[in-house]
């Protein structure tokens, strides 16, 4: 559907971008209707703030609902539960993991991102072959997040020293952050 | 929402969509406006919630698409099952409300 049919505005363009967070199958059915509804809401509203509060709440509720219906969502839950079990068993048998907290978190981010990456590649049509890597916005995003995390932890450790907390929780938290970062990437940049 | 669950208590979103579609086919934005009016402004539904609910309601056989000529303005209407479920849910809510009123009068 040509985008010119809508009265374009900055808000509508932002909303159109946010719609990419929904699963493709849902968008295929409702993208046109949702954009039209947003345009109607925008025309009718007296306050943009109120409009975006409604849209923000709507996105939060409907995205979480859509996500947990996907195979990808169920995969995330499975990985989440597996990680919890692994750390519970590890803590029970071996106690706290020794080492630097920043490394624990970083150690969690990496498998979290990797797990999500594998899941998205398996659940969507992948472009196989190493020659394709680093050529799509998706891969550039992944690399960017990875480098940003390395820098953040190096700077954080340099200025503030080791953080407090249980190592298992630090790794677990890192894993979760990694998965969320990867999920956002897959939705914003697609899976080509 | 499977067909087996359709007779149980409905979510506020599903109940209000059924109510908005009773006796008239509407497109998405029209449904949102009607839900807001019916609920006296207490239920404000965004597009994501609306179409997520509609998808589940179509799968459950409560609602059908009636006019798809304009992909930006698809019209929806109640199926026979949707009307029956709306009636059942309204009676259930009335009974609950009546009981609540009785309790409040006693206390």
Interface residues (C-beta under 8 A of the other chain):
Chain A: X1 X5 X22 X26 X29 X30 X32 X33 X34 X35 X36 X37 X38 X40 X41 X54 X55 X57 X58 X59 X61 X62 X63 X65 X66
Chain B: X27 X28 X29 X32 X44 X45 X46 X47 X48 X49 X50 X51 X52 X55 X71 X72 X73 X74
